[in-house]
Amino acid sequence: SALIRGLDSDENRVTLTELRFSWVDLMIGLLGALMIALVIVIQKIY
């Protein structure tokens, strides 16, 4: 918290943007894994 307050506003903004992008990448990867798992399960059933 103190470290974030000590940063410049530009650096803080870049950090927030990187965090948001990494979160989006994580969600996309999670959705991709779920879709692959669904396909495998469907193929095993049929």
Residue pairs with C-beta under 8 A, 6 or more apart in sequence:
4 12
4 15
7 15
